[in-house]
């Protein structure tokens, strides 16, 4: 059930996140048995990019 009352500042703005193809695939659920850290690294990059955008001055 979605909450249509949630307001996200700058929620429609576009962010750019630089990651490897493997990291992007890991976010889609692909499993890399030799490197379990791919997904967590990709999530960290996404979170950091969002945080940078939300706290960046003059946006």
URJOUR-V510857 format. One record per pair of residues at least 12 apart in sequence whose C-alpha atoms are under 10 Angstrom apart, sorted by sequence separation. I is the first residue (numbers start at 1). J is the second residue. D is the distance in whole Angstrom. If there is no record, write none. Layout:
# URJOUR-V510857
i=I j=J d=D
i=I j=J d=D
This chain:
# URJOUR-V510857
i=26 j=38 d=6
i=27 j=39 d=6
i=22 j=35 d=10
i=25 j=38 d=9
i=26 j=39 d=5
i=27 j=40 d=9
i=23 j=37 d=9
i=24 j=38 d=9
i=25 j=39 d=8
i=26 j=40 d=9
i=27 j=41 d=10
i=23 j=38 d=5
i=24 j=39 d=8
i=26 j=41 d=10
i=27 j=42 d=7
i=22 j=38 d=7
i=23 j=39 d=6
i=26 j=42 d=8
i=27 j=43 d=8
i=22 j=39 d=9
i=23 j=40 d=9
i=25 j=42 d=10
i=26 j=43 d=9
i=20 j=38 d=9
i=23 j=41 d=7
i=24 j=42 d=7
i=19 j=38 d=10
i=23 j=42 d=5
i=24 j=43 d=9
i=22 j=42 d=9
i=23 j=43 d=9
i=19 j=41 d=9
i=20 j=42 d=8
i=23 j=45 d=10
i=19 j=42 d=7
i=18 j=42 d=9
i=17 j=42 d=9
i=19 j=45 d=8
i=18 j=45 d=8
i=19 j=46 d=9
i=17 j=45 d=7
i=18 j=46 d=9
i=17 j=46 d=6
i=16 j=46 d=9
i=17 j=47 d=10
i=15 j=46 d=9
i=17 j=48 d=9
i=18 j=49 d=9
i=17 j=49 d=6
i=16 j=49 d=7
i=17 j=50 d=9
i=15 j=49 d=7
i=16 j=50 d=9
i=15 j=50 d=7
i=14 j=50 d=10
i=15 j=52 d=10
i=16 j=53 d=10
i=15 j=53 d=7
i=14 j=53 d=9
i=13 j=53 d=9
i=10 j=53 d=9
i=11 j=54 d=10
i=10 j=54 d=8
i=9 j=54 d=8
i=8 j=54 d=10
i=13 j=59 d=10
i=10 j=59 d=9
